Amino acid sequence: MHKALLFALCLALPAGGLWAQEADIVPSNVIFVTSTGYWEESQGALLPDDEPGQTGSTTAKGADGQRGYYKLIAVRQSDGTARIHLQQIASTPAGPEVISSAELDEFSALKPYVTDIRPETSTGITRQPGMFATVYLKTDPSATEPESWTVLIDDLGDIKIERATN
């Protein structure tokens, strides 16, 4: 009888209450996160070039001995559009550490409605340094099909963002 009562009480609890402890892990306005690619050793933090406002064209600056991966994050705004951020994450003995974080202005200028972000492979693992991901977006929310945009970081840390050509 005691087990049946406990089971009934568990069923009566709201699903949201079961995850209350994890609610602060990812804010509700983060709609997509993709971790993929890698960087290592002589590639250090991604730092914006000298031109102000050009966070989308960044290059790697040295920080010897470090290694890690990249993360693309789409953050929904109150108007339904999204801002896309690129982070460089270091793998440290204490756990992952954000080395740099920058909003990608190329996407902000489009005021996109992001429908998906996908890494190059389903495993997110690549065999050479850098990153490749595809961002699916609409500039008109009533459009039937999304546009595909690629974010490429080469082995030197240079970033290239462009509309996909298939």
Summary of the structure (lengths in Angstrom):
residues: 166
radius of gyration: 19.5
end to end distance: 62.7
largest distance: 70.7
contacts: 443
relative contact order: 0.18
helix: 13%
strand: 46%
